[in-house]
Amino acid sequence: MIRSMIRSSFLAALLAATVGFIHAPVAPSGSIGTGPGQISPRKAYAQGKALTFKVLVCDDCPLQKSELDRERALSLTASLEAVYEEEETGSPDEEAVKALCGPGVDDCGIRMEVVHYFLSRRFKL
């Protein structure tokens, strides 16, 4: 009887110690900032710029380079916010913004966030 109690206590202590060393995985939030699990502002700007000129503004893209000015950037950021919130804006930029999140894109929210960050910084919105 005492032996089984000692074994049970030992197993319980061993289990508790094991559980204490196992941590749940922590995924980054994708937010832009300087803390752990965040995208640095410099990296976010670079990623946003690359995505903007790869998906939104290019020869085969919804917008041409000559069309991207402060007013258009303001419209794009408003459309980014609306599409992110799953709202309809009726803006012609809505289709351009949806190009960021085509089929097979897993990180749609992050893509929208970094493009928004780039446009906001680049055009001082």
C-alpha positions as CSV (number, residue, x, y, z in Angstrom):
1,M,0.0,0.0,0.0
2,I,2.7,2.4,1.0
3,R,4.7,1.4,-2.0
4,S,1.9,2.1,-4.4
5,M,1.3,5.5,-2.8
6,I,5.0,6.3,-3.2
7,R,4.9,5.3,-6.9
8,S,1.8,7.3,-7.5
9,S,3.4,10.4,-5.8
10,F,6.5,9.9,-7.8
11,L,4.6,9.6,-11.1
12,A,2.5,12.6,-10.3
13,A,5.7,14.7,-9.5
14,L,7.3,13.4,-12.7
15,L,4.2,14.3,-14.8
16,A,4.0,17.8,-13.2
17,A,7.7,18.4,-13.9
18,T,7.3,17.3,-17.5
19,V,4.3,19.5,-18.1
20,G,6.2,22.5,-16.6
21,F,8.9,22.2,-19.3
22,I,6.5,21.9,-22.3
23,H,5.5,25.2,-23.7
24,A,2.7,25.9,-26.2
25,P,4.0,27.2,-29.5
26,V,3.8,30.9,-29.9
27,A,3.0,32.3,-33.3
28,P,3.9,35.8,-34.3
29,S,1.0,38.1,-34.6
30,G,2.3,39.8,-37.7
31,S,1.8,43.2,-36.2
32,I,4.3,45.9,-37.1
33,G,6.4,47.0,-34.2
34,T,9.6,46.4,-32.3
35,G,8.6,43.7,-29.8
36,P,9.0,40.0,-30.0
37,G,6.8,38.3,-32.6
38,Q,6.4,41.5,-34.6
39,I,7.6,42.6,-38.0
40,S,10.1,45.4,-37.8
41,P,9.0,48.7,-39.3
42,R,11.9,48.6,-41.8
43,K,11.1,45.1,-42.9
44,A,7.4,45.9,-43.1
45,Y,8.2,48.9,-45.4
46,A,10.4,46.8,-47.6
47,Q,7.9,44.0,-47.8
48,G,5.0,46.4,-48.5
49,K,7.0,48.1,-51.2
50,A,7.9,44.8,-52.9
51,L,4.3,43.6,-52.8
52,T,2.9,46.9,-54.0
53,F,5.1,46.9,-57.1
54,K,4.8,43.1,-57.7
55,V,1.0,42.7,-57.3
56,L,-0.7,46.1,-57.4
57,V,1.4,48.4,-59.6
58,C,3.2,46.9,-62.6
59,D,2.7,46.3,-66.3
60,D,0.3,43.4,-65.8
61,C,-1.2,44.7,-62.6
62,P,-4.5,46.5,-61.9
63,L,-2.6,49.9,-61.6
64,Q,0.2,51.4,-63.6
65,K,3.1,53.1,-62.0
66,S,2.1,56.5,-63.3
67,E,-1.3,56.1,-61.6
68,L,0.1,55.8,-58.1
69,D,0.1,59.2,-56.4
70,R,-1.0,60.4,-53.0
71,E,-4.7,60.5,-53.9
72,R,-4.6,57.0,-55.3
73,A,-2.6,55.7,-52.3
74,L,-5.2,57.2,-50.0
75,S,-7.9,55.4,-52.0
76,L,-5.9,52.2,-51.8
77,T,-5.4,52.3,-48.1
78,A,-9.2,53.0,-47.6
79,S,-9.9,49.9,-49.8
80,L,-7.3,47.9,-47.9
81,E,-9.1,48.7,-44.6
82,A,-12.5,47.9,-46.1
83,V,-11.5,44.6,-47.7
84,Y,-9.7,43.6,-44.5
85,E,-13.0,44.2,-42.6
86,E,-14.8,42.3,-45.3
87,E,-16.8,45.4,-46.3
88,E,-17.8,46.6,-49.8
89,T,-16.6,50.0,-50.8
90,G,-17.6,50.2,-54.4
91,S,-14.2,51.7,-55.1
92,P,-12.3,50.7,-58.3
93,D,-9.3,50.0,-56.0
94,E,-11.2,47.2,-54.3
95,E,-10.4,44.8,-57.1
96,A,-6.7,45.8,-57.0
97,V,-6.6,45.2,-53.3
98,K,-8.2,41.7,-53.7
99,A,-5.3,40.9,-56.0
100,L,-3.1,40.8,-52.9
101,C,-5.1,37.8,-51.6
102,G,-5.4,35.5,-54.6
103,P,-5.9,31.8,-54.4
104,G,-3.3,29.9,-52.3
105,V,-2.3,33.0,-50.3
106,D,-2.2,32.1,-46.6
107,D,-0.9,35.4,-45.1
108,C,-3.5,37.7,-46.6
109,G,-3.9,39.9,-43.5
110,I,-0.1,40.4,-43.2
111,R,0.2,41.2,-46.9
112,M,-2.6,43.9,-46.5
113,E,-1.0,45.2,-43.4
114,V,2.5,45.7,-44.9
115,V,1.2,47.2,-48.1
116,H,-1.0,49.6,-46.0
117,Y,2.1,50.4,-43.9
118,F,4.2,51.1,-47.0
119,L,1.6,53.4,-48.7
120,S,1.0,55.2,-45.4
121,R,4.7,55.9,-44.9
122,R,5.6,56.6,-48.5
123,F,2.8,59.1,-49.1
124,K,2.6,60.4,-45.5
125,L,-1.1,59.6,-45.2
